Amino acid sequence: MEKIIVIGAGGLAKSLLDIVERTGGREIVGVVAPRRAGGERFSGYPILGDDDQLAVIVERHGIDGAIVAIGDNWRRAAVARAAGEMVPGLRCVSVIHPSAQVARGATVGCGAVVAAAAVLDSDARVGDFAWINIGAAVGHDAAVGTFASLGPHVVACGAARIGAYAAIGVGANLIHRVSVGEHTVIGAGSTVTRDVPAYTVAYGSPARAIRAHRQYELAISHNARYRTPPRSRPRTADGAVRVRGQALARVNQAPARGCACRGWGSRAGEGRTRAAARPREAARGEQAVGRCSARVVTRM
């Protein structure tokens, strides 16, 4: 049985633990969380230590994979990347609740979570480390970007596009073919009838852009391990990030373009899914270290 750990110890981690328990086939060894001492318990599972100790924890307990259970998209991305750097080859595990409805051809990225009663229609695409919450629906040919999140009962109709790191609030609706840009926040209960640009806060019915999204400025105050600016932010000649016209000191650079789970390991053939890896790798069943394992879900 595959041995995994959950990184994070908040409300979302409780939900994720329940999904893993109901899915079966994996042993949850414990929880890893910042500023939590080893020996404590969280939702019935032992706290194994701080995330700074991740490499030691993985080696000591023979961990095969990990799930990052952090609701904030920015922090989830930073922790996922830090984990991949600390323990190269550690598998990022994606989970799908047994009650979720997943159509033929839908893909679920590595590290992504699909919660109870969620629906992924034909050829829907869920990016790496994205969260599809309880009762959310992703229509046919729609795409959810890496590290994005859909709140409970969100509906993204056919061919809608949700950018990386975007956060769609509870009960929001996106009509067919609309696009929501990266790092954009859509307020709860909103109806999106036209494209919303990147780095925007929008809400209402119909949704209107209210202001620029200043999440990156808030992220600057986090611990240094969470300071990973998006590549798309404007920079000065020396690489410093420019926010609201002021050049900030350069912080850790984002990883190279490509797989969002860079540094993590992935493996072909898992339960209800099969890896969309290169044919040679899939045939050998080898571990594809450091590359994405987006999976095509097949109906049973």
Sequence and secondary structure as in RCSB ss.txt:
>XXXX:A:sequence
MEKIIVIGAGGLAKSLLDIVERTGGREIVGVVAPRRAGGERFSGYPILGDDDQLAVIVERHGIDGAIVAIGDNWR
RAAVARAAGEMVPGLRCVSVIHPSAQVARGATVGCGAVVAAAAVLDSDARVGDFAWINIGAAVGHDAAVGTFASL
GPHVVACGAARIGAYAAIGVGANLIHRVSVGEHTVIGAGSTVTRDVPAYTVAYGSPARAIRAHRQYELAISHNAR
YRTPPRSRPRTADGAVRVRGQALARVNQAPARGCACRGWGSRAGEGRTRAAARPREAARGEQAVGRCSARVVTRM
>XXXX:A:secstr
 EEEEEE  SHHHHHHHHHHHHH SEEEEEEE TT  TT EETTEEEEE GGGHHHHHHHHT  EEEE  SSHHH
HHHHHHHHHHHSTT EE  EE TT EE TT EE TT EE TT EE TT EE TT EE TT EE TT EE TT EE
 TT EE TT EE TT EE TT EE TT EE TT EE TT EE S B SSEEEETTTTEEEEE  HHHHHHTS GG
G    TTS B TTS BEETTEE         SS TTTT EEES BTTEEE   HHHHHHT EEETS   EEE   
